[in-house]
């Protein structure tokens, strides 16, 4: 399970890649995986981060969101409540 901090980092990177890819999920994934932040992370964690990013991209695509807010919406995938301890 991802911590809130990891989910926030994944969302920030996913948002950047989404905007840079012109809302193309496949291109966004390629960008996401090539981000410098991903190079020093355990491969198992990368899988979880990519999974969350894909869920966000699909949500943004379904809702025609080309430039997501920098602040997560409660409706977005990812559980942004922040009630867990890290």
URBEL-V883132 format. One record per backbone hydrogen bond with DSSP energy under -0.5 kcal/mol. NH is the residue of the N-H (numbers start at 1). CO is the residue of the C=O. E is the energy in kcal/mol with one decimal. If there is no record, write none. Layout:
BEGIN
nh=[NH NH]
co=[CO CO]
e=[E E]
END
This chain:
BEGIN
nh=[7 8 9 10 11 12 13 14 15 16 17 18 19 20 21 22 23 25 28 29 30 31 32 33 34 35 35 38 39 39 40 41 45 46 47 48 49 50 51 52 53 54 55 56 57 58 59 60 61 62 63 64 65 66 76 79]
co=[3 4 5 6 7 8 9 10 11 12 13 14 15 16 17 19 18 23 24 25 26 27 28 29 30 31 32 35 35 36 36 38 42 42 43 44 45 46 47 48 49 50 51 52 53 54 55 56 57 58 59 61 60 64 73 76]
e=[-2.5 -2.7 -2.3 -2.8 -2.5 -2.4 -2.4 -2.9 -2.9 -2.0 -2.6 -2.6 -2.4 -2.4 -1.9 -1.3 -2.3 -0.7 -2.9 -2.2 -1.9 -2.5 -2.9 -2.7 -1.3 -0.6 -1.2 -1.8 -0.5 -1.2 -0.5 -1.0 -0.6 -2.1 -1.8 -1.4 -2.5 -3.0 -2.2 -2.1 -2.5 -2.8 -2.1 -2.3 -2.8 -2.6 -2.0 -3.1 -2.7 -2.6 -1.7 -1.4 -3.2 -0.8 -1.3 -0.5]
END
